[in-house]
Amino acid sequence: MSRQQSRDASSALVYGAIPRAQLMPPEVALRRRESSRRRGLIALVAVVLFLVVGGIVATHWLAAAAQQRLEAERAITQQLLAEQLEYVEVLGIQDRLDAVVAQREALAGVEVLWRDELQPYLAALDSNEIVEAIATEGNTPFEPPLTQEGPLRSARSATVLLTVATNDLPDPSRWLREWQQLEGFADASIDSIALDGEDGYLTIVTLNLSSAVLTEQEASE
């Protein structure tokens, strides 16, 4: 192929094409792009401002609603306090009455009527067996409950220390047999039997009473 033919092929005409030329200066195109970008930023700022304003309005609305609910609850509280004040005197009297009843029950719950409770135990003694001394110990409202005196002893609510004088050698086992039949008996022990000069013998007995002596007193109240 000759050089003339290649030139003719490269310079072939294109039918239907419209020749164009960019005659606008670059500054104008740059200004248009900047204007378009500016409008986009303005729109974005407007959206952000709308969201912020909407959030502030919603926050104020929720705060106002919460304040209204708080005021309503305060009004209900004030109404309840006013109604309570109408009955405060009755409530005070009831509280004092409950305190007196509770104190009375506490005192009665640990009280032992020694004279009534000991009468059946003393009646088990013969006429020649004379009680010379009685020492009692029982629960009180201001002291802890009595504890067991040993691992083989029964639980006790009261203790009586008897000193019995006899002319002859006594038979404490008879006392124990009769005492075991009585309600309120826990246990008993013969602490000592000693000569009392020429007059006879002195027997010291520890008598423990169960909680029955307390429950009977509560029932009688």
Backbone hydrogen bonds in HBPLUS format (Angstrom, degrees):
<---DONOR---> <-ACCEPTOR-->    atom                        ^
c    i                          cat <-CA-CA->   ^        H-A-AA   ^      H-
h    n   atom  resd res      DA  || num        DHA   H-A  angle D-A-AA Bond
n    s   type  num  typ     dist DA aas  dist angle  dist       angle   num
A0005-GLN N   A0002-SER O   3.15 MM   3  5.35 126.3  2.45  99.2 112.1     1
A0006-SER N   A0002-SER O   3.24 MM   4  6.63 156.2  2.30 151.2 157.0     2
A0007-ARG N   A0003-ARG O   3.21 MM   4  6.34 156.3  2.27 144.6 150.3     3
A0008-ASP N   A0004-GLN O   3.20 MM   4  6.33 150.8  2.29 136.8 144.5     4
A0009-ALA N   A0005-GLN O   3.03 MM   4  6.30 145.6  2.15 143.1 152.3     5
A0010-SER N   A0006-SER O   3.10 MM   4  6.30 157.8  2.15 149.8 154.3     6
A0011-SER N   A0007-ARG O   3.19 MM   4  6.22 139.8  2.36 141.0 150.5     7
A0028-VAL N   A0025-PRO O   3.17 MM   3  5.65 133.7  2.40 110.2 120.4     8
A0030-LEU N   A0026-PRO O   2.96 MM   4  6.16 159.3  2.00 151.4 157.4     9
A0031-ARG N   A0027-GLU O   2.94 MM   4  6.08 148.7  2.04 140.0 148.5    10
A0032-ARG N   A0028-VAL O   3.02 MM   4  6.32 149.9  2.12 145.7 153.3    11
A0033-ARG N   A0029-ALA O   3.02 MM   4  6.33 160.2  2.06 148.9 154.0    12
A0034-GLU N   A0030-LEU O   2.97 MM   4  6.17 157.9  2.02 147.1 153.2    13
A0035-SER N   A0031-ARG O   2.89 MM   4  6.09 150.2  1.98 142.3 150.8    14
A0036-SER N   A0032-ARG O   2.91 MM   4  6.19 157.6  1.96 151.3 156.7    15
A0037-ARG N   A0033-ARG O   2.94 MM   4  6.19 159.9  1.98 148.4 153.9    16
A0038-ARG N   A0034-GLU O   2.87 MM   4  6.02 150.3  1.96 143.5 151.9    17
A0039-ARG N   A0035-SER O   2.99 MM   4  6.24 154.9  2.05 146.0 152.0    18
A0040-GLY N   A0036-SER O   3.09 MM   4  6.40 152.4  2.17 144.3 151.7    19
A0041-LEU N   A0037-ARG O   2.97 MM   4  6.30 155.0  2.03 147.1 153.7    20
A0042-ILE N   A0038-ARG O   2.89 MM   4  6.14 158.8  1.94 150.7 156.8    21
A0043-ALA N   A0039-ARG O   2.98 MM   4  6.21 155.0  2.04 144.5 151.0    22
A0044-LEU N   A0040-GLY O   2.94 MM   4  6.21 155.1  2.00 145.8 152.8    23
A0045-VAL N   A0041-LEU O   2.85 MM   4  6.12 161.0  1.89 153.0 157.8    24
A0046-ALA N   A0042-ILE O   2.95 MM   4  6.15 152.2  2.03 144.3 152.1    25
A0047-VAL N   A0043-ALA O   2.99 MM   4  6.30 153.6  2.06 147.1 153.6    26
A0048-VAL N   A0044-LEU O   2.98 MM   4  6.28 162.8  2.01 152.2 156.6    27
A0049-LEU N   A0045-VAL O   2.88 MM   4  6.08 162.4  1.91 150.8 155.7    28
A0050-PHE N   A0046-ALA O   2.90 MM   4  6.10 151.5  1.99 143.3 151.5    29
A0051-LEU N   A0047-VAL O   2.95 MM   4  6.28 156.5  2.00 150.4 156.2    30
A0052-VAL N   A0048-VAL O   2.91 MM   4  6.17 159.8  1.95 152.5 158.2    31
A0053-VAL N   A0049-LEU O   2.92 MM   4  6.04 168.9  1.93 151.3 154.5    32
A0054-GLY N   A0050-PHE O   2.88 MM   4  6.01 156.7  1.93 144.1 151.5    33
A0055-GLY N   A0051-LEU O   2.87 MM   4  6.08 154.0  1.93 146.1 152.9    34
A0056-ILE N   A0052-VAL O   2.92 MM   4  6.23 157.2  1.97 151.7 157.8    35
A0057-VAL N   A0053-VAL O   2.93 MM   4  6.15 162.7  1.96 151.5 156.2    36
A0058-ALA N   A0054-GLY O   2.89 MM   4  6.09 160.5  1.93 147.8 153.5    37
A0059-THR N   A0055-GLY O   2.90 MM   4  6.05 155.9  1.96 146.0 152.6    38
A0060-HIS N   A0056-ILE O   2.98 MM   4  6.20 162.8  2.01 151.3 155.5    39
A0061-TRP N   A0057-VAL O   2.95 MM   4  6.15 151.5  2.03 145.6 154.0    40
A0062-LEU N   A0058-ALA O   2.92 MM   4  6.17 160.4  1.96 150.8 155.3    41
A0063-ALA N   A0059-THR O   2.88 MM   4  6.08 158.5  1.93 148.8 155.4    42
A0064-ALA N   A0060-HIS O   2.90 MM   4  6.05 155.0  1.97 143.4 150.1    43
A0065-ALA N   A0061-TRP O   2.96 MM   4  6.22 155.4  2.02 146.3 153.0    44
A0066-ALA N   A0062-LEU O   2.89 MM   4  6.13 160.4  1.93 150.5 155.6    45
A0067-GLN N   A0063-ALA O   2.90 MM   4  6.10 152.1  1.98 145.7 153.5    46
A0068-GLN N   A0064-ALA O   2.99 MM   4  6.24 151.2  2.08 144.6 151.9    47
A0069-ARG N   A0065-ALA O   3.04 MM   4  6.37 156.1  2.09 148.3 154.4    48
A0070-LEU N   A0066-ALA O   2.92 MM   4  6.16 155.1  1.98 145.9 153.2    49
A0071-GLU N   A0067-GLN O   2.93 MM   4  6.16 158.1  1.98 147.9 153.3    50
A0072-ALA N   A0068-GLN O   2.98 MM   4  6.23 153.3  2.05 144.6 152.1    51
A0073-GLU N   A0069-ARG O   2.94 MM   4  6.24 157.5  1.99 150.7 156.1    52
A0074-ARG N   A0070-LEU O   2.90 MM   4  6.15 154.8  1.96 149.7 157.0    53
A0075-ALA N   A0071-GLU O   2.93 MM   4  6.15 152.8  2.00 145.5 152.7    54
A0076-ILE N   A0072-ALA O   3.06 MM   4  6.38 153.3  2.13 145.8 152.6    55
A0077-THR N   A0073-GLU O   2.92 MM   4  6.18 157.4  1.97 147.7 154.0    56
A0078-GLN N   A0074-ARG O   2.88 MM   4  6.12 162.4  1.91 152.9 157.1    57
A0079-GLN N   A0075-ALA O   3.02 MM   4  6.20 151.8  2.10 142.2 150.1    58
A0080-LEU N   A0076-ILE O   2.93 MM   4  6.23 155.6  1.99 149.3 155.7    59
A0081-LEU N   A0077-THR O   2.91 MM   4  6.17 158.8  1.95 152.7 158.5    60
A0082-ALA N   A0078-GLN O   2.94 MM   4  6.12 154.8  2.01 144.6 151.5    61
A0083-GLU N   A0079-GLN O   2.99 MM   4  6.26 154.2  2.05 145.8 152.6    62
A0084-GLN N   A0080-LEU O   2.86 MM   4  6.10 148.4  1.96 144.4 153.8    63
A0085-LEU N   A0081-LEU O   2.95 MM   4  6.18 150.4  2.04 147.1 154.1    64
A0086-GLU N   A0083-GLU O   3.21 MM   3  5.32 135.1  2.42  96.1 107.8    65
A0087-TYR N   A0084-GLN O   3.01 MM   3  5.41 141.7  2.16 107.4 117.7    66
A0088-VAL N   A0085-LEU O   3.42 MM   3  4.95 170.2  2.43  96.3  98.8    67
A0091-LEU N   A0087-TYR O   2.95 MM   4  6.19 160.2  1.99 154.2 160.3    68
A0092-GLY N   A0088-VAL O   2.91 MM   4  6.09 151.7  1.99 143.5 151.0    69
A0093-ILE N   A0089-GLU O   3.03 MM   4  6.31 160.0  2.07 149.4 154.0    70
A0094-GLN N   A0090-VAL O   2.94 MM   4  6.16 158.8  1.98 148.8 155.1    71
A0095-ASP N   A0091-LEU O   2.88 MM   4  6.08 155.8  1.94 147.0 153.5    72
A0096-ARG N   A0092-GLY O   2.99 MM   4  6.23 161.1  2.03 149.5 154.2    73
A0097-LEU N   A0093-ILE O   2.89 MM   4  6.10 156.6  1.95 148.1 155.1    74
A0098-ASP N   A0094-GLN O   2.87 MM   4  6.09 158.9  1.92 149.3 154.8    75
A0099-ALA N   A0095-ASP O   2.94 MM   4  6.17 152.6  2.01 145.3 153.1    76
A0100-VAL N   A0096-ARG O   2.97 MM   4  6.23 156.7  2.03 148.7 154.3    77
A0101-VAL N   A0097-LEU O   2.94 MM   4  6.17 163.2  1.97 152.1 156.7    78
A0102-ALA N   A0098-ASP O   2.89 MM   4  6.04 160.9  1.93 147.4 152.9    79
A0103-GLN N   A0099-ALA O   2.95 MM   4  6.11 158.1  2.00 146.0 152.0    80
A0104-ARG N   A0100-VAL O   2.88 MM   4  6.05 156.2  1.94 147.6 154.6    81
A0105-GLU N   A0101-VAL O   2.90 MM   4  6.12 158.2  1.95 149.7 155.5    82
A0106-ALA N   A0102-ALA O   2.93 MM   4  6.13 153.1  2.00 143.5 151.3    83
A0107-LEU N   A0103-GLN O   2.95 MM   4  6.18 156.4  2.00 147.8 153.7    84
A0108-ALA N   A0104-ARG O   2.84 MM   4  6.00 161.7  1.87 149.6 155.4    85
A0109-GLY N   A0105-GLU O   2.76 MM   4  5.72 142.0  1.91 141.0 151.2    86
A0111-GLU N   A0108-ALA O   3.30 MM   3  4.98 160.1  2.34  97.0 102.8    87
A0114-TRP N   A0112-VAL O   2.99 MM   2  5.50 117.8  2.39 109.6  92.6    88
A0117-GLU N   A0113-LEU O   2.86 MM   4  6.00 168.4  1.87 164.6 168.6    89
A0118-LEU N   A0114-TRP O   2.87 MM   4  5.73 160.2  1.91 149.7 153.8    90
A0121-TYR N   A0118-LEU O   3.08 MM   3  5.29 120.3  2.45 103.7 118.9    91
A0122-LEU N   A0118-LEU O   2.94 MM   4  6.17 159.4  1.98 163.8 170.2    92
A0123-ALA N   A0119-GLN O   2.96 MM   4  6.08 141.5  2.11 145.2 156.2    93
A0124-ALA N   A0121-TYR O   3.29 MM   3  5.45 148.7  2.39  97.7 106.4    94
A0125-LEU N   A0122-LEU O   3.18 MM   3  5.66 164.3  2.20 112.1 117.0    95
A0129-GLU N   A0126-ASP O   3.14 MM   3  5.23 161.0  2.17 105.4 110.3    96
A0130-ILE N   A0165-ALA O   2.96 MM  35  5.16 156.1  2.01 161.2 156.6    97
A0165-ALA N   A0130-ILE O   2.66 MM  35  5.16 169.8  1.67 161.2 160.6    98
A0132-GLU N   A0163-THR O   2.74 MM  31  5.57 152.4  1.82 162.3 171.8    99
A0163-THR N   A0133-ALA O   2.98 MM  30  5.05 148.8  2.08 152.6 149.2   100
A0135-ALA N   A0161-LEU O   2.93 MM  26  4.91 154.6  2.00 137.2 145.2   101
A0161-LEU N   A0135-ALA O   2.66 MM  26  4.91 165.1  1.68 154.0 159.2   102
A0137-GLU N   A0159-THR O   2.79 MM  22  5.06 137.3  1.97 155.0 160.6   103
A0159-THR N   A0137-GLU O   2.67 MM  22  5.06 159.2  1.72 155.5 161.6   104
A0143-GLU N   A0140-THR O   3.31 MM   3  5.44 174.2  2.32 112.4 113.7   105
A0153-ARG N   A0150-GLY O   3.20 MM   3  5.26 163.8  2.23 107.1 111.8   106
A0157-SER N   A0209-LEU O   2.81 MM  52  5.89 170.2  1.82 161.9 162.8   107
A0158-ALA N   A0209-LEU O   3.34 MM  51  5.07 145.0  2.47 138.6 135.0   108
A0209-LEU N   A0158-ALA O   2.77 MM  51  5.07 173.6  1.78 149.2 151.2   109
A0160-VAL N   A0207-LEU O   2.72 MM  47  5.00 161.8  1.75 152.1 158.5   110
A0207-LEU N   A0160-VAL O   2.76 MM  47  5.00 178.5  1.76 162.3 162.8   111
A0162-LEU N   A0205-VAL O   2.84 MM  43  5.11 157.5  1.89 155.6 159.4   112
A0205-VAL N   A0162-LEU O   2.86 MM  43  5.11 162.1  1.89 148.1 154.2   113
A0164-VAL N   A0203-THR O   2.78 MM  39  5.08 166.5  1.80 156.1 156.4   114
A0203-THR N   A0164-VAL O   2.78 MM  39  5.08 167.0  1.80 151.8 156.4   115
A0166-THR N   A0201-TYR O   2.95 MM  35  5.28 158.9  2.00 145.7 151.7   116
A0201-TYR N   A0166-THR O   2.72 MM  35  5.28 161.5  1.76 155.3 161.8   117
A0174-ARG N   A0171-ASP O   3.16 MM   3  5.88 145.5  2.28 117.9 125.1   118
A0175-TRP N   A0172-PRO O   3.00 MM   3  5.09 116.2  2.42  97.2 112.9   119
A0176-LEU N   A0172-PRO O   3.02 MM   4  6.40 160.0  2.06 155.2 160.4   120
A0177-ARG N   A0173-SER O   3.00 MM   4  6.23 156.6  2.06 146.1 151.8   121
A0178-GLU N   A0174-ARG O   3.12 MM   4  6.34 163.4  2.15 150.1 153.9   122
A0179-TRP N   A0175-TRP O   2.82 MM   4  6.01 157.9  1.87 154.1 161.3   123
A0180-GLN N   A0176-LEU O   2.97 MM   4  6.05 148.4  2.07 146.1 153.2   124
A0181-GLN N   A0178-GLU O   3.24 MM   3  5.57 149.6  2.34 104.2 112.6   125
A0182-LEU N   A0179-TRP O   2.98 MM   3  5.36 159.8  2.02 112.9 119.5   126
A0185-PHE N   A0182-LEU O   3.42 MM   3  5.94 157.5  2.48 128.8 128.3   127
A0210-SER N   A0184-GLY O   2.72 MM  26  4.97 158.0  1.76 131.5 139.3   128
A0186-ALA N   A0208-ASN O   2.95 MM  22  5.36 156.6  2.01 149.7 143.5   129
A0187-ASP N   A0208-ASN O   3.41 MM  21  5.33 154.9  2.48 123.6 129.2   130
A0208-ASN N   A0187-ASP O   2.85 MM  21  5.33 166.9  1.87 162.7 165.1   131
A0189-SER N   A0206-THR O   2.92 MM  17  5.30 148.1  2.03 144.2 154.1   132
A0206-THR N   A0189-SER O   2.92 MM  17  5.30 166.9  1.93 158.8 162.7   133
A0191-ASP N   A0204-ILE O   2.82 MM  13  5.43 138.7  1.99 148.1 160.1   134
A0192-SER N   A0204-ILE O   3.43 MM  12  5.35 156.9  2.49 135.7 137.7   135
A0204-ILE N   A0192-SER O   2.93 MM  12  5.35 161.0  1.96 149.9 156.0   136
A0194-ALA N   A0202-LEU O   2.92 MM   8  5.35 167.7  1.94 150.8 153.8   137
A0202-LEU N   A0194-ALA O   2.75 MM   8  5.35 163.6  1.78 161.7 167.5   138
A0196-ASP N   A0200-GLY O   2.69 MM   4  5.28 168.8  1.70 145.7 141.8   139
A0199-ASP N   A0196-ASP O   3.12 MM   3  5.83 146.8  2.23 142.6 141.8   140
A0213-VAL N   A0210-SER O   3.40 MM   3  6.41 164.8  2.42 123.5 124.3   141
A0214-LEU N   A0211-SER O   2.92 MM   3  5.21 142.8  2.06 104.6 116.0   142
A0215-THR N   A0211-SER O   2.98 MM   4  6.33 163.5  2.01 158.6 163.0   143
A0216-GLU N   A0212-ALA O   3.00 MM   4  5.92 158.8  2.05 142.1 147.5   144
A0218-GLU N   A0214-LEU O   2.99 MM   4  6.37 154.4  2.06 150.6 157.8   145
A0219-ALA N   A0215-THR O   2.87 MM   4  6.10 156.3  1.92 147.3 154.0   146
A0220-SER N   A0216-GLU O   2.93 MM   4  6.13 151.0  2.02 144.0 151.7   147
A0221-GLU N   A0217-GLN O   3.16 MM   4  6.41 132.7  2.40 138.1 149.6   148
A0221-GLU N   A0218-GLU O   3.17 MM   3  5.20 133.7  2.39  94.5 107.0   149
